[in-house]
Amino acid sequence: MNNKLQTINDVLSIVPARRLQGEVSVPGDKSISHRAIILASIAEGTSIIRGIQRGKDCLATLKILKMMGVETEGKGDDLIIYGKGPTGLKEPRDVLDCENSGTTMRLLTGLLSAQNFYSVLTGDSSLRKRPMGRVIEPLRKMGAQIFAREKGRFPPLSIIGRHLQGIDYSSPIPSAQVKTCLFLAGLYAKGNTSVTEKYRSRDHTERMLKFLGADIEVNNLKVRVKGGASLSGGELRVPGDISAAAFFIGGAAILKGSRLKVLNVGLNPTRRGFIDVLLGMGAHIKILNLRKKCGEEIGDIEVRGRGDLKGTLIEGDLIPRLIDEIPMLVVVGCFAKGQTLIKDARELRVKETDRIKAMSVELRKMGAQIKEKEDGMVIEGVKELRGAECNSYKDHRIAMALAIASLCARGKSKILDMECIETSFPGFEEILKKVVV
């Protein structure tokens, strides 16, 4: 039994690891799972989603669709959804609880704006502090009627479904959630809905819409969806979540002597920025068994730890490709030679917590040299961290990044409030125990 990690009363105690070794599989991609659940629910016919992620965030999306009449069945990693078609959703009898999931709220705001009924979206105390203006404003330009706190910025959201008009929208900040929200509304709108971004954000929605038969056109940084077309159900396969795999990959890259393989991971080019940055830092990473399923690239990732990483610059069009992996990259930067600079990542300020502040504060407890910037941070590599008692801020990605930092540090660490990991990575601790040596 591996005793390097132990959770008691939601506090994870960790002693250092020598290396990470073996093979692991991670849960299905969270972003793709959300989209598969929603699109299968409004498609015609039956869909089978294989490899569905069953973290709390995705289950919140599934529960809400069930409250609107969607029928499902399945066990384990497979989920069958009996699509209601584009007009088959029913008015919910109660408020729809998105719990801690910003993805659930932003995506469903677009869908619900186009339905012929009234609905209310809310969430936990953390989600009610997260800004929703970035989806509300363009939806109102389409004719949506949405009410929210603080002049239309914060949840709960009260939505009166209406007939919508397609728009051409230039997104000020590249965001897959905003893009997907508008495409879900655009499926019902009159005419075309297009979104243009400065940099391309993750494109899972575009790929899945095309796979299910939508009229969609991708022209460089502009994507157009035609309203009025119905989707056809089918078999969807969800690859392993690269954002979950990143914690294992990053840990193995830091710890000299590690030899780790993560199987069946999604390698969509709009999501593999984390791998590209690590390669640029000198990490020894190989992509094996690359193939394509349901429009998504999938492969196995092999990492060998050599202990000779170097600092790098992370900015610009890289940011949308690795926004969720930045907490782990901050940890990697602490163990790299020289300086790692992260810029253009102001989006991190409005995640489940302020991730720039949280990672800076907590890693400094462990001896890191980090200077916080408004849109990122400057990390001076120190090669070694020391154990400390850290706070996860009830943010799943902060919690997992600190767990890996603790395994790579000297001395014992404790991390508070670890239950939050279940939102995106059920079984994280047990899987990590299998490869910690």
Sequence and secondary structure as in RCSB ss.txt:
>XXXX:A:sequence
MNNKLQTINDVLSIVPARRLQGEVSVPGDKSISHRAIILASIAEGTSIIRGIQRGKDCLATLKILKMMGVETEGK
GDDLIIYGKGPTGLKEPRDVLDCENSGTTMRLLTGLLSAQNFYSVLTGDSSLRKRPMGRVIEPLRKMGAQIFARE
KGRFPPLSIIGRHLQGIDYSSPIPSAQVKTCLFLAGLYAKGNTSVTEKYRSRDHTERMLKFLGADIEVNNLKVRV
KGGASLSGGELRVPGDISAAAFFIGGAAILKGSRLKVLNVGLNPTRRGFIDVLLGMGAHIKILNLRKKCGEEIGD
IEVRGRGDLKGTLIEGDLIPRLIDEIPMLVVVGCFAKGQTLIKDARELRVKETDRIKAMSVELRKMGAQIKEKED
GMVIEGVKELRGAECNSYKDHRIAMALAIASLCARGKSKILDMECIETSFPGFEEILKKVVV
>XXXX:A:secstr
   SEEEETTEEEE   S BEEEEE  B HHHHHHHHHHHHTSBSEEEEET   SHHHHHHHHHHHHTT EEE  
TTEEEEE   TT     SS EE TT HHHHHHHHHHHHTSSSEEEEE  TTGGGS  HHHHHHHHHTT EEEEHH
HHTEEEEEEE    B  EEEESS  HHHHHHHHHHHTTSBSEEEEEESS    HHHHHHHHTT  EEEETTEEEE
ETT   B  EEE  B HHHHHHHHHHHHHSTT EEEEEEEE  TTTTHHHHHHHHTT EEEEEEEEEETTEEEEE
EEEE  S  B  EE GGGGGGTGGGHHHHHHHHHTSBSEEEE S GGGGGSSS HHHHHHHHHHHTT EEEEETT
EEEEE  S  B  EEE TT HHHHHHHHHHHHTSBS EEEE  GGGGGT TTHHHHHHHHB 
